[in-house]
């Protein structure tokens, strides 16, 4: 089966799952059910697409298939921001804060942090992408530890409010945030299109890319900015989903068996959408909301990550 046939099949499965999700157990209450489910579907498509898109680009830049953008600490920074708000101003402020302000604050802080990291990376010669990853891991651990310390100090009742921010949820997506997220993501993708042609060359590695005349530092810096914006949007919109990108992208590689990003990116986006919609159906219809989709994905993704690490270890030994 060729690339086009596989992509068409994935698109058909995605459409089928969307139809099932929109119509299952509706009871004929279309005026109430369709708008609510449509909002949830849009959030799933945007989140799944942003995470898959950013992960493919990030793994191409780092030339490593077991890394995800969360390694640079954006998820930890997001939780630190939420914890800091509750710690200083109380959970009421977090609940009553204007959703647009909260969204822009979270996205702005995450993108600002990523921008500072990239400036540190490209400020001097000889600092490669792995220097960025090392600094990102250190900051991510630091943010996570500070957030955990604050969480132990706050009132348990306020912690319950904060706990809702720790796991991704598609059940109460704010429509206004959805509109802003789509606009910002569209702008990021439009900016990315100028540099999409360089991805296949970047996949060869830095040395080969430079020898082929690619302006490596400039291109990588701009692609990393796009990755940061997309990850920040998906995290601020629904919460952190650590292993989704790792899971869907590493399914895409053996399924498509190509280096062409014009195939890998849409394929990974469709697989991500299928995974999220199918997972949300299981959460709602099988587990009856007794767990969250993020817990299931992180559990499966964590196991798969261990498998990939062991597989890579065997290949080197």
KEPA-332806 format. One line per 5 residues: number of its first residue (from 1); their letters; for each residue x, z, y of N, C-alpha, C. Coordinates in nm, 2 decimals, padded with zeros to 4 digits. Each point is the difference from the previous one (the first is absolute). Layout:
! KEPA-332806
NUM) A) X,Z,Y,X,Z,Y,X,Z,Y; ... $
END
This chain:
! KEPA-332806
1) XXXXX) 00.08,00.00,-00.12,-00.08,00.00,00.12,00.09,00.00,00.13; -00.03,-00.09,00.09,00.08,-00.02,00.12,-00.03,00.11,00.10; 00.08,00.00,00.11,-00.02,00.10,00.11,-00.14,-00.01,00.06; -00.04,-00.12,00.03,-00.13,-00.02,00.07,-00.12,00.05,-00.09; 00.02,-00.02,-00.13,-00.11,00.04,-00.09,00.00,00.15,-00.01 $
6) XXXXX) 00.11,00.07,00.00,00.01,00.14,-00.01,-00.06,00.07,00.13; 00.04,-00.06,00.11,-00.05,00.05,00.13,-00.15,-00.02,00.01; -00.05,-00.11,-00.05,-00.14,-00.03,00.00,-00.08,00.10,-00.09; 00.06,00.03,-00.11,-00.06,00.10,-00.10,00.00,00.13,00.07; 00.11,00.05,00.06,00.00,00.13,00.07,-00.10,00.00,00.11 $
11) XXXXX) -00.02,-00.11,00.07,-00.09,00.00,00.11,-00.15,00.01,-00.05; -00.02,-00.07,-00.12,-00.13,00.00,-00.06,-00.04,00.15,-00.05; 00.10,00.06,-00.06,-00.02,00.14,-00.04,-00.02,00.09,00.12; 00.07,-00.02,00.10,-00.02,00.08,00.13,-00.14,-00.02,00.05; -00.05,-00.12,00.01,-00.13,-00.03,00.05,-00.11,00.07,-00.09 $
16) XXXXX) 00.02,-00.02,-00.13,-00.09,00.06,-00.10,-00.01,00.15,00.02; 00.12,00.07,00.01,00.00,00.14,00.02,-00.07,00.04,00.13; 00.02,-00.08,00.10,-00.07,00.03,00.13,-00.15,-00.01,-00.01; -00.04,-00.10,-00.07,-00.15,-00.01,-00.03,-00.05,00.11,-00.08; 00.07,00.04,-00.10,-00.05,00.11,-00.09,00.00,00.13,00.09 $
21) XXXXX) 00.11,00.02,00.07,00.00,00.13,00.09,-00.11,00.00,00.10; -00.03,-00.11,00.06,-00.11,-00.01,00.10,-00.14,00.02,-00.06; -00.02,-00.04,-00.12,-00.14,00.00,-00.06,-00.03,00.10,-00.10; 00.10,00.06,-00.06,-00.02,00.09,-00.12,-00.09,00.12,00.05; -00.10,00.03,-00.08,-00.08,00.12,00.02,-00.05,00.01,00.15 $
26) XXXXX) -00.05,-00.12,00.05,-00.04,00.00,00.14,-00.14,00.05,00.01; -00.09,-00.01,-00.10,-00.13,00.05,00.01,-00.09,-00.08,00.11; 00.05,-00.11,00.04,-00.07,-00.08,00.10,00.01,00.05,00.14; 00.08,00.10,00.03,00.02,00.06,00.14,00.11,-00.08,00.07; -00.02,-00.13,00.02,00.10,-00.09,00.05,00.04,00.04,00.14 $
31) XXXXX) -00.10,00.03,00.09,00.03,00.03,00.14,00.09,00.12,00.01; -00.01,00.09,-00.09,00.09,00.12,00.01,00.13,-00.02,-00.08; -00.01,-00.06,-00.11,00.12,00.00,-00.09,00.10,-00.11,00.04; -00.05,-00.12,00.03,00.09,-00.11,00.03,00.10,00.03,00.12; -00.05,00.05,00.11,00.10,00.03,00.11,00.10,00.11,-00.04 $
36) XXXXX) -00.04,00.10,-00.07,00.10,00.10,-00.04,00.10,-00.05,-00.10; -00.05,-00.07,-00.10,00.09,-00.06,-00.09,00.09,-00.11,00.05; -00.05,-00.08,00.10,00.08,-00.10,00.06,00.11,00.06,00.08; -00.02,00.11,00.06,00.10,00.07,00.08,00.11,00.05,-00.10; -00.04,00.05,-00.11,00.10,00.05,-00.10,00.08,-00.11,-00.06 $
41) XXXXX) -00.07,-00.11,-00.03,00.07,-00.12,-00.05,00.10,-00.05,00.10; -00.03,-00.01,00.13,00.09,-00.05,00.10,00.12,00.09,00.00; -00.02,00.14,-00.01,00.11,00.09,00.01,00.09,-00.02,-00.13; -00.06,-00.02,-00.11,00.08,-00.02,-00.12,00.08,-00.13,00.01; -00.06,-00.11,00.04,00.07,-00.13,00.02,00.12,00.01,00.10 $
46) XXXXX) -00.03,00.07,00.11,00.10,00.01,00.10,00.12,00.09,-00.05; -00.04,00.11,-00.06,00.11,00.09,-00.05,00.08,-00.06,-00.11; -00.07,-00.05,-00.10,00.07,-00.07,-00.11,00.08,-00.11,00.04; -00.05,-00.08,00.09,00.08,-00.12,00.05,00.12,00.05,00.08; -00.01,00.10,00.09,00.11,00.04,00.08,00.11,00.06,-00.09 $
51) XXXXX) -00.04,00.08,-00.10,00.10,00.07,-00.08,00.07,-00.10,-00.09; -00.07,-00.09,-00.06,00.06,-00.10,-00.09,00.09,-00.09,00.09; -00.05,-00.05,00.11,00.08,-00.09,00.09,00.13,00.07,00.04; -00.01,00.12,00.05,00.12,00.07,00.05,00.10,00.03,-00.11; -00.05,00.03,-00.12,00.09,00.04,-00.11,00.08,-00.12,-00.05 $
56) XXXXX) -00.07,-00.12,-00.01,00.07,-00.12,-00.04,00.12,-00.03,00.11; -00.04,00.01,00.12,00.10,-00.03,00.11,00.12,00.10,-00.01; -00.04,00.13,-00.01,00.10,00.10,-00.01,00.09,-00.01,-00.12; -00.05,-00.03,-00.11,00.08,-00.02,-00.12,00.09,-00.12,00.01; -00.04,-00.10,00.07,00.08,-00.12,00.02,00.12,00.04,00.09 $
61) XXXXX) -00.03,00.07,00.11,00.10,00.04,00.09,00.11,00.09,-00.07; -00.05,00.10,-00.07,00.09,00.09,-00.07,00.06,-00.06,-00.13; -00.06,-00.11,-00.05,00.05,-00.06,-00.12,-00.01,00.10,-00.12; -00.11,00.08,00.00,-00.02,00.10,-00.10,-00.15,00.01,-00.03; -00.03,-00.01,-00.13,-00.14,-00.01,-00.04,-00.06,00.14,-00.03 $
66) XXXXX) 00.07,00.11,00.02,-00.06,00.13,-00.03,-00.02,00.08,00.13; 00.03,-00.06,00.12,-00.02,00.06,00.12,-00.13,-00.04,00.07; -00.06,00.09,00.08,-00.11,-00.02,00.08,00.02,00.04,00.14; -00.07,-00.05,00.10,00.02,00.05,00.14,-00.02,00.15,00.02; -00.07,00.07,-00.09,-00.02,00.14,00.02,00.14,00.08,-00.01 $
71) XXXXX) 00.10,-00.07,-00.06,00.13,00.07,-00.01,00.06,00.03,00.13; -00.04,-00.07,00.11,00.06,00.03,00.13,-00.07,00.12,00.07; -00.10,00.06,-00.07,-00.05,00.12,00.05,-00.13,-00.01,00.09; -00.07,-00.11,00.00,-00.12,-00.02,00.08,-00.11,00.09,-00.05; -00.02,00.01,-00.13,-00.10,00.08,-00.06,00.02,00.15,00.04 $
76) XXXXX) 00.12,00.04,-00.01,00.03,00.14,00.03,-00.02,00.03,00.15; 00.04,-00.10,00.08,-00.02,00.02,00.15,-00.15,00.01,00.03; -00.08,-00.08,-00.07,-00.15,00.00,00.02,-00.05,00.14,-00.03; 00.04,00.06,-00.11,-00.05,00.13,-00.04,00.05,00.11,00.10; 00.12,-00.02,00.05,00.06,00.09,00.10,-00.08,00.00,00.13 $
81) XXXXX) -00.05,-00.12,00.04,-00.08,-00.01,00.12,-00.13,00.07,-00.01; -00.07,-00.02,-00.12,-00.13,00.07,-00.02,00.02,00.15,-00.01; 00.11,00.04,-00.07,00.02,00.15,-00.01,00.04,00.06,00.13; 00.07,-00.07,00.08,00.04,00.05,00.13,-00.12,00.02,00.09; -00.09,-00.10,00.00,-00.12,00.02,00.08,-00.08,00.12,-00.04 $
86) XXXXX) -00.02,00.02,-00.13,-00.08,00.12,-00.05,00.08,00.13,00.03; 00.13,-00.01,-00.01,00.08,00.13,00.02,-00.01,00.04,00.14; 00.01,-00.09,00.10,00.00,00.03,00.14,-00.14,00.02,00.06; -00.09,-00.08,-00.04,-00.13,-00.01,00.07,-00.12,00.04,-00.09; 00.03,00.01,-00.13,-00.11,00.04,-00.09,-00.07,-00.12,-00.06 $
91) XXXXX) -00.07,00.02,-00.11,-00.06,-00.11,-00.07,-00.12,-00.06,00.08; -00.06,00.08,00.09,-00.11,-00.06,00.08,00.05,-00.11,00.08; 00.12,00.01,00.05,00.06,-00.11,00.09,00.01,-00.13,-00.09; 00.05,00.02,-00.12,00.02,-00.12,-00.09,-00.13,-00.06,-00.03; -00.11,00.08,-00.02,-00.13,-00.06,-00.04,-00.07,-00.06,00.12 $
96) XXXXX) 00.01,00.06,00.12,-00.07,-00.04,00.12,00.08,-00.10,00.08; 00.13,-00.02,-00.03,00.08,-00.10,00.08,-00.06,-00.14,-00.01; 00.00,-00.07,00.11,-00.05,-00.14,00.00,00.08,-00.08,-00.11; -00.08,-00.07,-00.09,00.07,-00.07,-00.11,00.09,-00.10,00.05; -00.03,-00.07,00.10,00.09,-00.11,00.05,00.13,00.06,00.05 $
101) XXXXX) -00.01,00.12,00.08,00.12,00.06,00.04,00.09,00.05,-00.11; -00.07,00.06,-00.10,00.07,00.05,-00.12,00.07,-00.11,-00.07; -00.07,-00.11,-00.02,00.06,-00.12,-00.07,00.12,-00.05,00.08; -00.01,-00.02,00.13,00.11,-00.06,00.08,00.11,00.10,00.01; -00.02,00.13,00.00,00.10,00.10,00.00,00.08,-00.01,-00.13 $
106) XXXXX) -00.07,00.00,-00.11,00.07,-00.01,-00.13,00.08,-00.12,-00.02; -00.06,-00.12,00.03,00.07,-00.13,-00.02,00.11,00.00,00.10; -00.02,00.04,00.13,00.11,-00.01,00.10,00.12,00.09,-00.04; -00.02,00.12,-00.05,00.11,00.08,-00.04,00.07,-00.05,-00.12; -00.07,-00.06,-00.10,00.07,-00.06,-00.11,00.08,-00.12,00.03 $
111) XXXXX) -00.06,-00.09,00.08,00.08,-00.12,00.05,00.12,00.04,00.08; -00.02,00.10,00.09,00.11,00.05,00.09,00.11,00.05,-00.09; -00.03,00.08,-00.10,00.10,00.05,-00.09,00.08,-00.11,-00.07; -00.08,-00.10,-00.05,00.06,-00.11,-00.07,00.09,-00.08,00.10; -00.04,-00.02,00.12,00.08,-00.07,00.10,00.13,00.07,00.03 $
116) XXXXX) 00.00,00.13,00.01,00.12,00.08,00.02,00.09,-00.01,-00.12; -00.05,00.00,-00.12,00.08,-00.02,-00.12,00.07,-00.14,00.00; -00.08,-00.10,00.04,00.06,-00.14,00.00,00.10,-00.01,00.11; -00.02,00.06,00.11,00.10,00.00,00.11,00.13,00.07,-00.05; -00.01,00.11,-00.07,00.11,00.06,-00.06,00.08,-00.09,-00.10 $
121) XXXXX) -00.08,-00.07,-00.08,00.06,-00.09,-00.10,00.08,-00.11,00.06; -00.06,-00.07,00.11,00.06,-00.12,00.05,00.09,00.03,00.12; 00.02,00.13,00.03,00.08,00.03,00.12,00.15,-00.03,-00.02; 00.04,00.02,-00.12,00.15,-00.03,-00.03,00.01,-00.09,-00.12; 00.12,-00.07,00.00,00.03,-00.09,-00.11,00.03,00.09,-00.13 $
126) XXXXX) -00.03,-00.06,-00.11,00.04,00.06,-00.12,-00.11,00.10,-00.06; -00.11,00.02,00.07,-00.10,00.08,-00.05,-00.11,-00.08,-00.06; 00.00,00.00,-00.13,-00.10,-00.09,-00.07,-00.13,00.06,-00.02; -00.09,-00.07,-00.08,-00.13,00.05,-00.02,-00.01,00.13,-00.08; 00.10,00.02,-00.08,00.00,00.13,-00.08,00.03,00.12,00.08 $
131) XXXXX) 00.07,-00.02,00.12,00.01,00.11,00.09,-00.13,00.04,00.06; -00.08,-00.10,00.03,-00.14,00.02,00.04,-00.08,00.08,-00.10; 00.01,-00.04,-00.12,-00.07,00.07,-00.11,00.04,00.14,-00.02; 00.13,00.03,00.01,00.06,00.13,-00.01,-00.05,00.09,00.11; 00.00,-00.05,00.13,-00.05,00.08,00.11,-00.15,00.02,-00.01 $
136) XXXXX) -00.07,-00.10,-00.05,-00.15,00.01,-00.02,-00.03,00.10,-00.10; 00.07,00.01,-00.11,-00.02,00.10,-00.10,00.02,00.14,00.06; 00.11,00.02,00.07,00.03,00.13,00.06,-00.11,00.04,00.10; -00.04,-00.09,00.08,-00.11,00.04,00.10,-00.13,00.02,-00.07; -00.03,-00.08,-00.10,-00.12,00.02,-00.08,-00.01,00.14,-00.06 $
141) XXXXX) 00.12,00.04,-00.06,00.00,00.13,-00.06,-00.01,00.11,00.10; 00.07,-00.02,00.12,-00.01,00.10,00.11,-00.15,00.01,00.05; -00.06,-00.11,00.02,-00.14,00.00,00.05,-00.09,00.07,-00.10; 00.02,-00.03,-00.13,-00.08,00.06,-00.11,00.01,00.15,00.00; 00.13,00.05,00.01,00.03,00.14,-00.01,-00.06,00.07,00.12 $
146) XXXXX) 00.01,-00.05,00.12,-00.05,00.06,00.12,-00.16,00.01,-00.01; -00.06,-00.11,-00.05,-00.14,00.00,-00.02,-00.05,00.11,-00.10; 00.08,00.01,-00.11,-00.04,00.10,-00.10,00.02,00.14,00.06; 00.10,00.02,00.08,00.02,00.13,00.06,-00.12,00.04,00.09; -00.04,-00.10,00.08,-00.11,00.02,00.10,-00.13,00.03,-00.08 $
151) XXXXX) -00.02,-00.07,-00.11,-00.12,00.01,-00.08,-00.01,00.14,-00.06; 00.11,00.06,-00.03,00.00,00.14,-00.06,-00.04,00.10,00.11; 00.02,-00.03,00.13,-00.03,00.09,00.10,-00.14,-00.01,00.06; -00.06,-00.11,-00.02,-00.14,-00.02,00.06,-00.10,00.07,-00.08; -00.12,00.02,00.06,-00.11,00.07,-00.07,-00.05,-00.08,-00.12 $
156) XXXXX) -00.03,00.06,-00.11,-00.04,-00.08,-00.12,-00.12,-00.08,00.02; -00.10,00.04,00.09,-00.11,-00.08,00.03,00.03,-00.12,00.08; 00.10,00.01,00.09,00.05,-00.12,00.07,00.08,-00.09,-00.09; 00.06,00.06,-00.10,00.08,-00.09,-00.09,-00.10,-00.09,-00.08; -00.12,00.05,-00.03,-00.09,-00.08,-00.07,-00.04,-00.13,00.08 $
161) XXXXX) -00.01,00.01,00.13,-00.02,-00.12,00.08,00.12,-00.09,00.00; 00.12,00.06,00.00,00.12,-00.08,00.00,00.02,-00.07,-00.14; -00.05,00.07,-00.10,00.02,-00.06,-00.14,-00.07,-00.13,-00.01; -00.10,-00.03,00.07,-00.07,-00.13,00.00,00.09,-00.11,00.04; 00.10,00.03,00.08,00.09,-00.10,00.05,00.11,-00.03,-00.09 $
166) XXXXX) 00.02,00.08,-00.11,00.11,-00.02,-00.09,-00.02,-00.11,-00.10; -00.12,-00.04,-00.02,-00.03,-00.10,-00.10,-00.08,-00.11,00.06; 00.03,-00.12,-00.04,-00.08,-00.12,00.05,-00.14,00.01,-00.04; -00.09,-00.04,00.09,-00.14,00.00,-00.02,-00.07,-00.12,00.07; -00.08,-00.07,-00.08,-00.08,-00.11,00.06,-00.15,00.04,00.02 $
171) XXXXX) -00.03,00.12,-00.01,-00.14,00.04,00.00,-00.05,00.02,00.14; 00.08,00.04,00.09,-00.04,00.03,00.14,00.09,-00.08,00.10; 00.01,-00.13,-00.01,00.08,-00.08,00.09,-00.08,-00.02,00.13; 00.06,00.03,00.11,-00.06,-00.02,00.13,00.00,-00.15,00.04; -00.12,-00.06,00.03,-00.01,-00.14,00.03,00.09,-00.04,00.12 $
176) XXXXX) 00.01,00.09,00.10,00.08,-00.04,00.12,00.14,-00.01,-00.04; 00.05,00.09,-00.08,00.14,00.00,-00.05,00.02,-00.13,-00.08; -00.10,-00.04,-00.07,00.01,-00.12,-00.09,00.03,-00.12,00.09; -00.08,-00.01,00.11,00.02,-00.11,00.09,00.13,-00.01,00.07; 00.05,00.12,00.04,00.13,00.01,00.06,00.11,-00.04,-00.10 $
181) XXXXX) -00.01,00.05,-00.12,00.09,-00.02,-00.10,00.01,-00.15,-00.04; -00.11,-00.07,00.00,00.00,-00.14,-00.03,00.07,-00.08,00.11; -00.03,00.04,00.12,00.06,-00.07,00.12,00.15,00.02,00.00; 00.05,00.12,-00.02,00.14,00.03,00.00,00.07,-00.07,-00.12; -00.06,00.01,-00.12,00.06,-00.07,-00.12,00.01,-00.15,00.02 $
186) XXXXX) -00.11,-00.06,00.06,00.01,-00.14,00.03,00.11,-00.04,00.09; 00.02,00.08,00.11,00.11,-00.02,00.09,00.14,00.01,-00.07; 00.01,00.10,-00.09,00.13,00.01,-00.08,00.02,-00.11,-00.09; -00.10,-00.05,-00.07,00.01,-00.12,-00.09,00.03,-00.12,00.08; -00.06,-00.02,00.12,00.03,-00.12,00.08,00.14,00.00,00.05 $
191) XXXXX) 00.05,00.12,00.03,00.15,00.02,00.04,00.09,-00.03,-00.12; -00.05,00.04,-00.12,00.08,-00.02,-00.12,00.02,-00.15,-00.03; -00.10,-00.08,00.03,00.00,-00.14,-00.04,00.12,-00.08,00.05; 00.05,00.05,00.11,00.12,-00.06,00.06,00.12,00.01,-00.09; 00.01,00.11,-00.08,00.11,00.03,-00.08,-00.03,-00.01,-00.15 $
196) XXXXX) -00.11,-00.05,-00.04,-00.04,-00.01,-00.14,00.09,-00.10,-00.07; 00.05,-00.10,00.07,00.08,-00.10,-00.07,00.14,00.05,-00.04; 00.04,00.12,00.05,00.13,00.06,-00.04,-00.01,00.08,-00.13; -00.11,00.04,-00.04,-00.01,00.09,-00.11,00.06,-00.05,-00.13; -00.02,-00.12,-00.04,00.06,-00.06,-00.12,00.15,00.01,00.01 $
201) XXXXX) 00.06,-00.02,00.12,00.15,00.01,00.01,00.04,00.14,00.00; -00.08,00.09,00.06,00.04,00.15,00.00,00.00,00.05,-00.15; -00.08,-00.06,-00.08,-00.01,00.05,-00.14,00.14,-00.02,-00.07; 00.08,-00.09,00.05,00.13,-00.03,-00.06,00.10,00.11,00.02; -00.03,00.09,00.10,00.10,00.10,00.04,00.06,-00.02,00.13 $
206) XXXXX) 00.05,00.10,00.06,00.06,-00.01,00.14,00.11,-00.10,00.01; 00.10,00.00,-00.10,00.11,-00.09,00.01,-00.04,-00.14,-00.01; -00.08,-00.04,-00.09,-00.04,-00.14,-00.01,-00.09,-00.04,00.12; -00.08,00.09,00.05,-00.08,-00.03,00.11,00.08,-00.03,00.13; 00.10,00.08,00.02,00.09,-00.02,00.11,00.08,-00.13,-00.01 $
211) XXXXX) 00.05,-00.02,-00.12,00.08,-00.13,-00.03,-00.09,-00.12,00.02; -00.13,00.01,-00.02,-00.09,-00.11,00.02,-00.04,-00.02,00.15; 00.05,00.09,00.08,-00.03,-00.01,00.15,-00.11,00.08,00.05; -00.05,00.09,-00.08,-00.12,00.08,00.04,00.05,00.11,00.10; -00.07,00.02,00.11,00.03,00.11,00.09,-00.05,00.13,-00.06 $
216) XXXXX) 00.07,00.05,-00.09,-00.05,00.11,-00.09,-00.05,00.12,00.08; 00.08,00.06,00.08,-00.04,00.12,00.07,-00.12,-00.01,00.08; -00.01,-00.11,00.07,-00.12,-00.03,00.09,-00.13,-00.01,-00.08; 00.02,-00.08,-00.11,-00.12,-00.03,-00.09,-00.05,00.13,-00.07; 00.10,00.07,-00.05,-00.03,00.13,-00.08,-00.07,00.10,00.10 $
221) XXXXX) 00.06,00.01,00.12,-00.06,00.10,00.09,-00.15,-00.03,00.03; -00.03,-00.13,00.02,-00.14,-00.04,00.03,-00.09,00.02,-00.12; 00.05,-00.04,-00.11,-00.08,00.02,-00.12,-00.03,00.14,-00.03; 00.10,00.09,00.02,-00.02,00.14,-00.02,-00.10,00.06,00.10; 00.00,-00.05,00.12,-00.10,00.04,00.09,-00.14,-00.04,-00.05 $
226) XXXXX) -00.02,-00.12,-00.05,-00.13,-00.04,-00.06,-00.04,00.10,-00.11; 00.10,00.02,-00.09,-00.03,00.09,-00.11,-00.05,00.14,00.05; 00.07,00.05,00.10,-00.03,00.14,00.05,-00.14,00.00,00.06; -00.04,-00.11,00.07,-00.13,00.00,00.06,-00.11,00.00,-00.11; 00.02,-00.09,-00.10,-00.10,-00.01,-00.11,-00.01,00.13,-00.08 $
231) XXXXX) 00.11,00.07,-00.02,-00.01,00.12,-00.08,-00.06,00.11,00.09; 00.03,00.00,00.13,-00.06,00.10,00.09,-00.15,-00.02,00.01; -00.05,-00.12,00.00,-00.14,-00.03,00.01,-00.07,00.05,-00.12; 00.05,-00.04,-00.12,-00.07,00.04,-00.13,00.00,00.15,-00.02; 00.11,00.07,00.04,00.01,00.14,-00.01,-00.09,00.07,00.09 $
236) XXXXX) 00.00,-00.04,00.13,-00.09,00.07,00.10,-00.15,-00.03,-00.03; -00.03,-00.11,-00.06,-00.14,-00.04,-00.02,-00.06,00.08,-00.12; 00.07,00.00,-00.11,-00.06,00.07,-00.12,00.08,00.11,-00.06; 00.13,00.01,00.04,00.09,00.11,-00.05,00.11,-00.07,-00.09; 00.09,00.09,-00.04,00.12,-00.06,-00.08,-00.04,-00.03,-00.14 $
241) XXXXX) 00.05,-00.12,-00.05,-00.01,-00.04,-00.14,00.14,-00.04,-00.04; 00.07,00.09,-00.05,00.15,-00.02,-00.01,00.04,-00.11,-00.10; -00.07,-00.01,-00.12,00.05,-00.09,-00.10,-00.08,-00.13,-00.01; -00.09,-00.02,00.08,-00.08,-00.12,-00.01,00.08,-00.13,00.01; 00.08,00.00,00.10,00.09,-00.12,00.02,00.09,-00.03,-00.11 $
246) XXXXX) 00.07,00.11,-00.05,00.09,-00.01,-00.12,-00.08,-00.06,-00.12; -00.12,00.05,-00.02,-00.07,-00.04,-00.12,-00.04,-00.15,00.01; -00.07,-00.04,00.11,-00.05,-00.13,00.00,00.11,-00.11,00.02; 00.10,00.03,00.07,00.11,-00.10,00.02,00.08,-00.02,-00.13; 00.02,00.11,-00.07,00.07,-00.02,-00.13,-00.08,-00.06,-00.11 $
251) XXXXX) -00.13,00.00,00.02,-00.09,-00.08,-00.09,00.01,-00.15,00.04; 00.01,-00.02,00.13,00.00,-00.14,00.05,00.12,-00.08,-00.04; 00.12,00.06,00.00,00.12,-00.07,-00.03,00.00,-00.06,-00.14; -00.03,00.08,-00.11,00.00,-00.07,-00.13,-00.12,-00.09,-00.02; -00.11,00.03,00.07,-00.12,-00.09,-00.01,00.03,-00.14,00.06 $
256) XXXXX) 00.06,00.00,00.11,00.02,-00.13,00.07,00.13,-00.07,-00.04; 00.10,00.08,-00.03,00.13,-00.05,-00.04,00.06,-00.10,00.10; 00.00,00.03,00.12,00.06,-00.08,00.11,00.06,00.08,00.11; 00.09,-00.06,00.07,00.06,00.06,00.12,-00.07,-00.03,00.13; -00.09,-00.10,-00.01,-00.07,-00.05,00.12,-00.09,00.10,00.06 $
261) XXXXX) 00.02,00.04,00.12,-00.08,00.10,00.07,-00.14,-00.05,00.04; -00.01,-00.13,00.01,-00.13,-00.06,00.03,-00.09,00.02,-00.12; 00.05,00.03,-00.12,-00.08,00.03,-00.12,-00.01,00.15,-00.02; 00.12,00.07,00.02,00.00,00.14,-00.03,-00.09,00.08,00.09; 00.00,-00.03,00.13,-00.07,00.08,00.10,-00.15,-00.01,-00.03 $
266) XXXXX) -00.06,-00.12,00.00,-00.15,00.00,-00.03,-00.04,00.06,-00.13; 00.09,-00.02,-00.10,-00.03,00.05,-00.14,00.00,00.15,00.00; 00.10,00.06,00.06,00.01,00.15,00.01,-00.12,00.05,00.07; -00.04,-00.06,00.11,-00.12,00.04,00.08,-00.12,00.00,-00.09; -00.02,-00.10,-00.07,-00.12,-00.01,-00.09,00.00,00.10,-00.11 $
271) XXXXX) 00.12,00.02,-00.06,00.01,00.10,-00.10,-00.03,00.14,00.05; 00.05,00.03,00.12,-00.02,00.12,00.07,-00.15,00.02,00.02; -00.07,-00.10,00.05,-00.14,00.01,00.03,-00.08,00.03,-00.13; 00.04,-00.08,-00.11,-00.07,00.03,-00.13,00.02,00.14,-00.05; 00.13,00.05,00.02,00.03,00.13,-00.05,-00.08,00.11,00.08 $
276) XXXXX) -00.01,-00.02,00.13,-00.07,00.10,00.08,-00.15,00.00,-00.02; -00.06,-00.12,00.00,-00.15,-00.01,-00.02,-00.03,00.05,-00.14; 00.07,-00.05,-00.10,-00.02,00.05,-00.14,00.02,00.15,-00.01; 00.10,00.05,00.06,00.02,00.14,00.00,-00.11,00.08,00.07; -00.04,-00.05,00.11,-00.11,00.07,00.07,-00.13,00.00,-00.07 $
281) XXXXX) -00.03,-00.11,-00.08,-00.11,-00.01,-00.08,00.00,00.11,-00.11; 00.12,00.02,-00.06,00.02,00.10,-00.10,-00.02,00.14,00.05; 00.06,00.02,00.12,-00.02,00.13,00.07,-00.14,00.04,00.02; -00.08,-00.10,00.05,-00.14,00.02,00.04,-00.09,00.01,-00.12; 00.02,-00.09,-00.10,-00.10,-00.02,-00.10,00.04,00.07,-00.13 $
286) XXXXX) 00.13,00.02,-00.03,00.04,00.07,-00.12,00.03,00.15,00.03; 00.08,00.03,00.10,00.04,00.13,00.04,-00.09,00.07,00.10; -00.10,-00.08,00.05,-00.10,00.05,00.09,00.06,00.09,00.11; 00.10,-00.06,00.06,00.07,00.06,00.12,00.07,00.13,-00.03; 00.02,00.03,-00.13,00.07,00.13,-00.03,00.15,-00.01,00.02 $
291) XXXXX) 00.05,-00.12,00.03,00.14,-00.02,00.04,00.01,-00.10,00.10; 00.12,-00.04,00.05,00.01,-00.10,00.10,00.08,-00.12,-00.06; -00.01,-00.11,00.06,00.07,-00.12,-00.04,00.15,00.02,00.01; 00.04,00.06,00.11,00.15,00.02,00.02,00.06,00.08,-00.11; -00.07,00.10,-00.05,00.05,00.09,-00.11,00.03,-00.09,-00.12 $
296) XXXXX) -00.10,-00.08,-00.04,00.01,-00.09,-00.11,00.12,-00.10,00.01; 00.01,-00.06,00.12,00.10,-00.10,00.02,00.14,00.06,00.00; 00.01,00.12,00.07,00.13,00.07,00.00,00.04,00.05,-00.14; -00.10,00.04,-00.08,00.04,00.04,-00.13,00.05,-00.12,-00.09; -00.07,-00.11,00.00,00.04,-00.12,-00.07,00.13,-00.05,00.06 $
301) XXXXX) 00.00,-00.01,00.13,00.12,-00.05,00.07,00.12,00.08,-00.03; -00.01,00.13,00.00,00.11,00.09,-00.03,00.06,-00.02,-00.14; -00.09,-00.02,-00.09,00.04,-00.03,-00.14,00.08,-00.13,-00.01; -00.06,-00.10,00.07,00.06,-00.14,00.01,00.13,00.00,00.07; 00.01,00.09,00.10,00.13,00.01,00.07,00.11,00.05,-00.09 $
306) XXXXX) -00.03,00.10,-00.08,00.09,00.06,-00.10,00.04,-00.11,-00.10; -00.10,-00.07,-00.04,00.03,-00.11,-00.10,00.10,-00.10,00.06; -00.02,-00.04,00.13,00.09,-00.10,00.07,00.14,00.05,00.01; 00.01,00.13,00.04,00.13,00.06,00.01,00.07,00.00,-00.13; -00.06,00.04,-00.11,00.06,00.00,-00.13,00.03,-00.14,-00.05 $
311) XXXXX) -00.08,-00.10,00.04,00.02,-00.13,-00.04,00.13,-00.06,00.08; 00.01,00.04,00.13,00.12,-00.04,00.07,00.12,00.06,-00.05; -00.01,00.13,-00.04,00.11,00.07,-00.06,00.06,-00.06,-00.13; -00.10,-00.05,-00.08,00.04,-00.06,-00.13,00.07,-00.14,00.03; -00.05,-00.07,00.10,00.06,-00.13,00.03,00.14,00.01,00.05 $
316) XX) 00.03,00.12,00.07,00.14,00.02,00.05,00.09,00.05,-00.11; -00.05,00.07,-00.10,00.08,00.06,-00.10,00.04,-00.10,-00.11 $
END
